[in-house]
Amino acid sequence: MKRWLLVLGAVVAEVLGTMALRAAIDQPWWAVGVVVGYFLAFTLLGFALGEGMPIGVAYGIWAAAGVALVAILGAALFGETLSLPAIAGVVILMVGVYLVQAGERAPKGAEVVES
Protein backbone atom coordinates (compact mmCIF):
# COMPACT_ATOMS: atom_id res chain seq x y z
CA MET A 1 0.00 0.00 0.00
CA LYS A 2 2.83 2.39 0.84
CA ARG A 3 4.34 2.18 -2.63
CA TRP A 4 0.97 3.03 -4.23
CA LEU A 5 0.69 6.11 -2.01
CA LEU A 6 4.19 7.13 -3.03
CA VAL A 7 3.30 6.83 -6.71
CA LEU A 8 0.11 8.81 -6.11
CA GLY A 9 2.16 11.51 -4.40
CA ALA A 10 4.59 11.51 -7.33
CA VAL A 11 1.71 11.95 -9.78
CA VAL A 12 0.25 14.86 -7.80
CA ALA A 13 3.64 16.56 -7.48
CA GLU A 14 4.40 16.14 -11.19
CA VAL A 15 0.99 17.51 -12.21
CA LEU A 16 1.41 20.50 -9.90
CA GLY A 17 4.89 21.09 -11.29
CA THR A 18 3.59 20.95 -14.84
CA MET A 19 0.70 23.29 -14.05
CA ALA A 20 3.25 25.67 -12.50
CA LEU A 21 5.30 25.38 -15.70
CA ARG A 22 2.33 26.57 -17.74
CA ALA A 23 1.58 29.33 -15.21
CA ALA A 24 5.22 30.47 -15.34
CA ILE A 25 4.69 31.59 -18.93
CA ASP A 26 2.56 34.46 -17.63
CA GLN A 27 4.13 34.88 -14.18
CA PRO A 28 7.79 33.76 -14.00
CA TRP A 29 7.78 33.35 -10.20
CA TRP A 30 5.81 30.10 -10.73
CA ALA A 31 9.15 28.58 -11.80
CA VAL A 32 9.77 27.87 -8.11
CA GLY A 33 6.73 25.57 -8.15
CA VAL A 34 8.12 23.81 -11.21
CA VAL A 35 11.38 22.97 -9.48
CA VAL A 36 9.72 21.92 -6.22
CA GLY A 37 7.04 19.87 -8.00
CA TYR A 38 9.46 17.94 -10.19
CA PHE A 39 11.92 17.42 -7.35
CA LEU A 40 9.18 15.92 -5.19
CA ALA A 41 7.81 13.87 -8.07
CA PHE A 42 11.13 12.20 -8.85
CA THR A 43 11.94 11.73 -5.18
CA LEU A 44 8.61 10.04 -4.43
CA LEU A 45 8.84 7.92 -7.57
CA GLY A 46 12.29 6.78 -6.45
CA PHE A 47 10.93 5.87 -3.03
CA ALA A 48 8.16 3.83 -4.66
CA LEU A 49 10.78 1.91 -6.64
CA GLY A 50 12.73 1.42 -3.40
CA GLU A 51 9.61 -0.13 -1.89
CA GLY A 52 9.66 -2.80 -4.59
CA MET A 53 7.27 -1.44 -7.20
CA PRO A 54 8.34 -2.56 -10.69
CA ILE A 55 9.66 0.35 -12.76
CA GLY A 56 7.36 -0.40 -15.70
CA VAL A 57 4.31 -0.18 -13.49
CA ALA A 58 5.47 2.85 -11.49
CA TYR A 59 6.56 4.87 -14.49
CA GLY A 60 3.56 3.85 -16.57
CA ILE A 61 1.08 4.93 -13.92
CA TRP A 62 3.02 8.10 -13.15
CA ALA A 63 3.25 9.11 -16.79
CA ALA A 64 -0.27 8.14 -17.88
CA ALA A 65 -2.01 9.65 -14.87
CA GLY A 66 0.09 12.78 -15.30
CA VAL A 67 -0.84 13.13 -18.97
CA ALA A 68 -4.53 12.61 -18.22
CA LEU A 69 -4.64 15.06 -15.32
CA VAL A 70 -2.56 17.70 -17.11
CA ALA A 71 -4.82 17.51 -20.16
CA ILE A 72 -7.95 17.91 -18.03
CA LEU A 73 -6.50 20.68 -15.86
CA GLY A 74 -5.04 22.45 -18.90
CA ALA A 75 -8.52 22.63 -20.39
CA ALA A 76 -10.14 23.67 -17.10
CA LEU A 77 -7.56 26.22 -15.93
CA PHE A 78 -6.01 27.55 -19.12
CA GLY A 79 -8.78 27.10 -21.67
CA GLU A 80 -6.77 24.64 -23.74
CA THR A 81 -8.60 22.39 -26.19
CA LEU A 82 -9.45 18.85 -25.14
CA SER A 83 -10.85 17.28 -28.29
CA LEU A 84 -12.61 13.95 -28.62
CA PRO A 85 -9.51 12.30 -30.19
CA ALA A 86 -7.40 13.62 -27.29
CA ILE A 87 -9.85 12.19 -24.77
CA ALA A 88 -9.81 8.86 -26.63
CA GLY A 89 -6.01 8.91 -26.57
CA VAL A 90 -5.95 9.44 -22.81
CA VAL A 91 -8.39 6.56 -22.30
CA ILE A 92 -6.29 4.27 -24.52
CA LEU A 93 -3.17 5.31 -22.62
CA MET A 94 -4.79 4.47 -19.30
CA VAL A 95 -5.96 1.07 -20.58
CA GLY A 96 -2.45 0.36 -21.81
CA VAL A 97 -0.94 1.17 -18.43
CA TYR A 98 -3.49 -1.06 -16.74
CA LEU A 99 -2.52 -3.92 -19.07
CA VAL A 100 1.18 -3.40 -18.30
CA GLN A 101 0.43 -3.43 -14.57
CA ALA A 102 -1.78 -6.51 -14.87
CA GLY A 103 0.90 -8.29 -16.86
CA GLU A 104 3.70 -7.75 -14.32
CA ARG A 105 4.69 -10.94 -12.57
CA ALA A 106 7.09 -11.63 -9.77
CA PRO A 107 10.20 -13.59 -10.78
CA LYS A 108 9.97 -17.32 -10.12
CA GLY A 109 10.68 -18.10 -6.50
CA ALA A 110 10.20 -14.50 -5.38
CA GLU A 111 7.69 -13.66 -2.70
CA VAL A 112 5.20 -10.91 -3.41
CA VAL A 113 4.88 -8.72 -0.34
CA GLU A 114 2.35 -5.88 -0.23
CA SER A 115 3.45 -2.88 1.81
C-alpha positions as CSV (number, residue, x, y, z in Angstrom):
1,M,0.0,0.0,0.0
2,K,2.8,2.4,0.8
3,R,4.3,2.2,-2.6
4,W,1.0,3.0,-4.2
5,L,0.7,6.1,-2.0
6,L,4.2,7.1,-3.0
7,V,3.3,6.8,-6.7
8,L,0.1,8.8,-6.1
9,G,2.2,11.5,-4.4
10,A,4.6,11.5,-7.3
11,V,1.7,12.0,-9.8
12,V,0.2,14.9,-7.8
13,A,3.6,16.6,-7.5
14,E,4.4,16.1,-11.2
15,V,1.0,17.5,-12.2
16,L,1.4,20.5,-9.9
17,G,4.9,21.1,-11.3
18,T,3.6,20.9,-14.8
19,M,0.7,23.3,-14.1
20,A,3.2,25.7,-12.5
21,L,5.3,25.4,-15.7
22,R,2.3,26.6,-17.7
23,A,1.6,29.3,-15.2
24,A,5.2,30.5,-15.3
25,I,4.7,31.6,-18.9
26,D,2.6,34.5,-17.6
27,Q,4.1,34.9,-14.2
28,P,7.8,33.8,-14.0
29,W,7.8,33.4,-10.2
30,W,5.8,30.1,-10.7
31,A,9.1,28.6,-11.8
32,V,9.8,27.9,-8.1
33,G,6.7,25.6,-8.2
34,V,8.1,23.8,-11.2
35,V,11.4,23.0,-9.5
36,V,9.7,21.9,-6.2
37,G,7.0,19.9,-8.0
38,Y,9.5,17.9,-10.2
39,F,11.9,17.4,-7.3
40,L,9.2,15.9,-5.2
41,A,7.8,13.9,-8.1
42,F,11.1,12.2,-8.9
43,T,11.9,11.7,-5.2
44,L,8.6,10.0,-4.4
45,L,8.8,7.9,-7.6
46,G,12.3,6.8,-6.5
47,F,10.9,5.9,-3.0
48,A,8.2,3.8,-4.7
49,L,10.8,1.9,-6.6
50,G,12.7,1.4,-3.4
51,E,9.6,-0.1,-1.9
52,G,9.7,-2.8,-4.6
53,M,7.3,-1.4,-7.2
54,P,8.3,-2.6,-10.7
55,I,9.7,0.3,-12.8
56,G,7.4,-0.4,-15.7
57,V,4.3,-0.2,-13.5
58,A,5.5,2.9,-11.5
59,Y,6.6,4.9,-14.5
60,G,3.6,3.9,-16.6
61,I,1.1,4.9,-13.9
62,W,3.0,8.1,-13.2
63,A,3.3,9.1,-16.8
64,A,-0.3,8.1,-17.9
65,A,-2.0,9.7,-14.9
66,G,0.1,12.8,-15.3
67,V,-0.8,13.1,-19.0
68,A,-4.5,12.6,-18.2
69,L,-4.6,15.1,-15.3
70,V,-2.6,17.7,-17.1
71,A,-4.8,17.5,-20.2
72,I,-8.0,17.9,-18.0
73,L,-6.5,20.7,-15.9
74,G,-5.0,22.5,-18.9
75,A,-8.5,22.6,-20.4
76,A,-10.1,23.7,-17.1
77,L,-7.6,26.2,-15.9
78,F,-6.0,27.6,-19.1
79,G,-8.8,27.1,-21.7
80,E,-6.8,24.6,-23.7
81,T,-8.6,22.4,-26.2
82,L,-9.4,18.9,-25.1
83,S,-10.9,17.3,-28.3
84,L,-12.6,13.9,-28.6
85,P,-9.5,12.3,-30.2
86,A,-7.4,13.6,-27.3
87,I,-9.9,12.2,-24.8
88,A,-9.8,8.9,-26.6
89,G,-6.0,8.9,-26.6
90,V,-6.0,9.4,-22.8
91,V,-8.4,6.6,-22.3
92,I,-6.3,4.3,-24.5
93,L,-3.2,5.3,-22.6
94,M,-4.8,4.5,-19.3
95,V,-6.0,1.1,-20.6
96,G,-2.4,0.4,-21.8
97,V,-0.9,1.2,-18.4
98,Y,-3.5,-1.1,-16.7
99,L,-2.5,-3.9,-19.1
100,V,1.2,-3.4,-18.3
101,Q,0.4,-3.4,-14.6
102,A,-1.8,-6.5,-14.9
103,G,0.9,-8.3,-16.9
104,E,3.7,-7.8,-14.3
105,R,4.7,-10.9,-12.6
106,A,7.1,-11.6,-9.8
107,P,10.2,-13.6,-10.8
108,K,10.0,-17.3,-10.1
109,G,10.7,-18.1,-6.5
110,A,10.2,-14.5,-5.4
111,E,7.7,-13.7,-2.7
112,V,5.2,-10.9,-3.4
113,V,4.9,-8.7,-0.3
114,E,2.4,-5.9,-0.2
115,S,3.4,-2.9,1.8
